[in-house]
Amino acid sequence: MIMKPQVITKDLRAELKTAIQNELKQVPELLKELDTKERLNVICKLLPYVLPRVEQVSFSLGEPTDWSL
């Protein structure tokens, strides 16, 4: 019996989601095992997944500069 690619993808995603959730539960304990420098390095690498990047905002010529009503 041949399975549809969608079903395989759906099943694979569910398995991967479960595996990742199980690993994430272990992160606090794993971080405690690292020395300070390694822990900060890992936290810095994870930050983009938790906090959005701040980007500079500027206006272009012709755009309104007064937003009061």
C-alpha contacts under 8 A as a table, 3 or more apart, distances in Angstrom:
res1	aa1	res2	aa2	distance
3	M	7	V	6.72
3	M	8	I	6.95
4	K	7	V	5.42
4	K	8	I	6.62
5	P	8	I	5.14
5	P	9	T	6.07
6	Q	9	T	5.05
6	Q	10	K	5.98
7	V	10	K	5.00
7	V	11	D	6.03
8	I	11	D	5.14
8	I	12	L	5.91
9	T	12	L	5.03
9	T	13	R	6.00
10	K	13	R	5.18
10	K	14	A	6.26
11	D	14	A	5.11
11	D	15	E	6.25
12	L	15	E	5.12
12	L	16	L	6.10
13	R	16	L	5.07
13	R	17	K	5.97
14	A	17	K	5.09
14	A	18	T	6.26
15	E	18	T	5.20
15	E	19	A	6.22
16	L	19	A	5.03
16	L	20	I	6.07
17	K	20	I	5.21
17	K	21	Q	6.08
18	T	21	Q	5.13
18	T	22	N	6.22
19	A	22	N	5.21
19	A	23	E	6.31
20	I	23	E	5.04
20	I	24	L	6.08
21	Q	24	L	5.11
21	Q	25	K	6.44
22	N	25	K	5.37
22	N	26	Q	7.06
23	E	26	Q	5.35
23	E	27	V	6.80
24	L	27	V	5.20
25	K	28	P	7.28
26	Q	29	E	5.63
26	Q	30	L	6.20
27	V	30	L	5.01
27	V	31	L	5.99
28	P	31	L	5.19
28	P	32	K	6.40
29	E	32	K	5.17
29	E	33	E	6.70
30	L	33	E	5.27
30	L	34	L	6.93
31	L	34	L	5.36
31	L	39	R	5.88
32	K	35	D	7.79
32	K	39	R	7.81
34	L	37	K	7.96
34	L	38	E	5.83
34	L	39	R	5.54
35	D	38	E	5.47
35	D	39	R	6.06
36	T	39	R	5.11
36	T	40	L	6.16
37	K	40	L	5.29
37	K	41	N	6.22
38	E	41	N	5.00
38	E	42	V	6.27
39	R	42	V	5.23
39	R	43	I	6.18
40	L	43	I	5.03
40	L	44	C	6.03
41	N	44	C	5.19
41	N	45	K	6.32
42	V	45	K	5.12
42	V	46	L	6.28
43	I	46	L	5.08
43	I	47	L	6.16
44	C	47	L	5.28
44	C	48	P	7.92
45	K	48	P	6.94
46	L	49	Y	5.61
46	L	50	V	6.92
47	L	50	V	5.16
47	L	51	L	5.78
48	P	51	L	5.38
48	P	52	P	6.07
48	P	53	R	6.75
49	Y	52	P	7.41
59	F	63	E	6.42
59	F	65	T	7.82
60	S	63	E	5.72
64	P	67	W	7.11
